[in-house]
Amino acid sequence: MARNLISTFTDELSDHPFELILVLNGSLDQTPALAGALALEFPQIKLVHIPVNHGYGAGIQAGLQAANGRVIGYTDADEQISAHESATVFLAALSGNYDLVKAVRKTREDGLSRLLITTVYNVLFRLMFNINGTDVNAKPKVFRRSALEQLELNAQDWFIDAEVMIQCKRLGLSVKEIPINFKARKKGSSNVRLSTILEFLENMWKYRNEKH
C-alpha cells in the first residue's frame, strides 16, 4: 500500500471520477494507521475495516460491496503489478464493451516454481471447466456493474478468482484480457503454500461437482 503506488494510480485516472477502496482485512500491524493517513491525503480513498480476517475472498467481496460506479474492480496492493498497468486495465474497462476486463501475466519475475504451479493450475482449470481464458488468478479484474450484479460470489478464500471466471463463463459474459508484467515481490513473502495449492484443487473439485 505504498504511497507512490496510490499517487501514480490517481495520476493515471485523473481524467475520470473514481474511488479507491482499501480493505483492511483484519490487519493487526501498522496497516490501518498507514491507510488512515493515506485517506487524509487522497480524498478518493475509502476505507473498509474488517475486524477479523475471514479469508482473502471475504475481503474482496467486502470491497466490491462497498464500491460505487459503473465499473468496479479489484487488485492487490503488493506492487507486483505497477500502478500504470493496473490503471491500464481499469481504463480498458471504462472505454470498452466487455463485461469483465482482466490482466494476464505475460512476463513473471516471481520465480520458476510459482510459474510451474500457475501453469499446472491453469491447465487443470481449463480442462475441468472448459474455459478458454488464461491465467485465472491474474488481477486486476474489472467488471461492468451490470455484470458484477449477476455474479453470486461465495468463496471466502483464494478460490474467488476462479469462481469469477467460472460464473462469467456460465452466464455468457464477455471477457477481455490485457497483458501485464508481474514483478518480484519487494517486501514480505507470498501466502501461497502447499496447503494453498491443495485448497485450490479441492475447491475446483467441489465446485465442479456441486454446480453440475
C-alpha positions in Angstrom: 0.0 0.0 0.0 2.9 2.3 -0.8 2.1 6.0 -1.2 3.9 6.1 -4.5 1.6 3.3 -5.8 -1.5 5.2 -4.9 -0.2 8.5 -6.1 0.7 7.1 -9.5 -2.7 5.3 -9.8 -4.6 8.5 -9.0 -2.5 10.4 -11.6 -3.3 7.8 -14.2 -7.0 8.1 -13.6 -7.1 11.9 -13.1 -9.4 12.4 -16.0 -12.1 10.1 -14.5 -14.0 10.3 -11.3 -13.2 7.3 -9.2 -12.9 5.9 -5.7 -10.1 3.7 -4.4 -11.3 1.3 -1.7 -8.6 -0.1 0.7 -9.8 -3.2 2.5 -8.3 -3.7 5.9 -8.9 -7.4 6.3 -8.3 -8.0 10.0 -4.9 -6.2 9.9 -3.0 -6.4 13.2 0.0 -4.4 12.2 0.5 -0.7 11.3 -1.5 -1.0 8.1 -4.7 0.6 9.5 -2.7 3.7 10.7 -0.9 4.0 7.3 -4.2 3.6 5.4 -5.8 6.3 7.6 -3.0 8.7 6.8 -3.4 8.0 3.1 -7.1 8.6 3.3 -6.5 12.0 4.7 -4.1 12.8 1.9 -6.1 11.3 -1.0 -9.8 12.1 -1.0 -10.5 9.3 -3.5 -9.7 6.7 -0.8 -12.5 4.9 1.0 -11.6 2.5 3.9 -13.3 -0.7 4.6 -12.5 -2.2 8.0 -13.0 -5.9 8.7 -12.3 -6.7 12.4 -11.5 -10.4 11.8 -9.9 -11.8 8.7 -12.3 -14.5 7.3 -10.2 -15.0 4.2 -8.9 -13.4 1.0 -12.2 -13.8 -0.8 -14.2 -12.3 2.1 -12.1 -9.2 1.9 -12.6 -8.9 -1.9 -16.3 -9.3 -1.5 -16.4 -6.6 1.2 -14.6 -4.2 -1.1 -16.8 -4.9 -4.1 -20.0 -4.5 -2.0 -18.8 -1.1 -0.8 -17.9 0.1 -4.3 -19.9 2.6 -6.4 -19.5 3.4 -10.1 -20.3 1.8 -13.4 -17.1 -0.2 -13.4 -15.8 -2.0 -10.3 -12.7 -4.0 -9.9 -10.1 -5.4 -7.5 -6.4 -6.0 -7.3 -3.7 -6.5 -4.8 -1.5 -3.7 -3.2 1.8 -5.6 -3.0 3.3 -3.7 -6.0 3.9 -6.8 -8.1 1.7 -5.1 -10.7 2.6 -1.5 -11.4 0.1 1.3 -10.8 0.4 2.2 -14.5 -0.6 -1.3 -15.7 -3.4 -1.6 -13.1 -4.8 1.7 -14.4 -4.5 0.4 -18.0 -6.8 -2.4 -17.2 -9.3 -0.1 -15.5 -9.2 2.4 -18.4 -9.8 -0.5 -20.9 -12.9 -1.4 -18.9 -14.1 2.2 -18.9 -13.7 2.5 -22.7 -14.7 -0.9 -23.9 -17.9 -3.0 -24.2 -16.7 -6.0 -22.2 -18.4 -7.4 -19.1 -15.0 -8.2 -17.5 -11.6 -6.9 -18.3 -8.7 -8.7 -16.5 -5.0 -8.9 -16.6 -2.9 -11.8 -17.9 0.7 -12.1 -16.7 2.8 -12.3 -19.9 6.1 -11.9 -18.0 6.8 -13.0 -14.5 9.6 -12.3 -12.1 8.3 -14.4 -9.1 10.3 -17.5 -9.7 10.2 -20.7 -11.7 8.3 -22.6 -9.0 5.4 -20.2 -9.0 5.3 -20.2 -12.8 5.1 -24.0 -12.8 2.4 -24.1 -10.1 0.4 -21.5 -12.0 0.8 -23.3 -15.4 -0.4 -26.6 -14.0 -3.3 -25.0 -12.1 -4.5 -23.1 -15.2 -4.3 -26.3 -17.4 -6.4 -28.2 -14.9 -8.8 -25.4 -14.6 -9.4 -25.2 -18.3 -9.9 -28.9 -18.6 -12.4 -29.1 -15.7 -14.5 -26.0 -16.6 -13.9 -25.7 -20.4 -12.8 -22.1 -20.0 -10.5 -20.7 -22.8 -9.2 -17.8 -20.8 -5.6 -17.9 -19.4 -4.1 -17.0 -16.0 -7.2 -17.5 -13.9 -5.8 -15.7 -10.8 -4.4 -12.7 -12.6 -5.5 -9.2 -11.4 -6.8 -6.6 -11.8 -10.3 -7.9 -12.6 -12.7 -5.1 -13.5 -16.4 -5.5 -14.1 -19.2 -3.5 -15.6 -21.6 -3.0 -12.7 -24.4 -4.8 -14.6 -22.2 -7.9 -15.0 -20.9 -7.9 -11.4 -24.5 -7.8 -10.1 -25.2 -11.1 -12.0 -22.5 -12.9 -10.1 -23.2 -14.9 -6.9 -19.8 -14.9 -5.3 -19.5 -17.1 -2.2 -15.8 -18.0 -2.0 -14.2 -16.8 1.2 -10.7 -17.8 0.2 -8.3 -17.7 -2.7 -10.8 -19.5 -4.9 -12.7 -16.3 -5.6 -10.8 -15.6 -8.8 -11.7 -19.0 -10.1 -15.3 -18.5 -9.1 -15.4 -15.2 -11.0 -14.2 -16.9 -14.2 -16.5 -19.9 -13.9 -19.6 -17.8 -13.3 -18.7 -15.4 -16.2 -18.4 -18.5 -18.5 -21.7 -19.9 -17.4 -23.5 -16.6 -17.7 -22.1 -16.0 -21.2 -20.4 -12.7 -20.1 -17.7 -11.3 -22.4 -14.1 -11.2 -21.1 -11.1 -9.3 -22.4 -7.5 -10.0 -21.2 -4.8 -7.3 -21.0 -1.2 -8.4 -20.9 0.8 -7.1 -17.9 4.2 -7.6 -16.3 4.3 -9.3 -12.9 7.2 -8.2 -10.8 9.0 -9.9 -8.0 7.7 -9.1 -4.5 9.6 -6.2 -2.9 8.6 -6.9 0.7 7.2 -9.7 2.6 6.5 -13.2 1.3 3.8 -14.9 -0.7 0.9 -16.5 1.1 0.8 -19.3 -1.5 1.9 -22.5 0.2 1.4 -26.2 -0.4 -1.8 -26.0 1.6 -3.0 -23.2 -0.6 -2.4 -25.3 -3.7 -4.3 -28.3 -2.2 -7.1 -25.9 -1.2 -7.3 -24.7 -4.8 -7.6 -28.3 -6.1 -10.1 -29.3 -3.5 -12.2 -26.2 -4.3 -12.1 -26.9 -8.0 -13.3 -30.5 -7.5 -16.1 -29.4 -5.1 -17.3 -26.6 -7.3 -17.4 -28.7 -10.4 -19.5 -31.4 -8.7 -21.8 -29.1 -6.7 -22.7 -26.9 -9.7 -23.5 -29.7 -12.1 
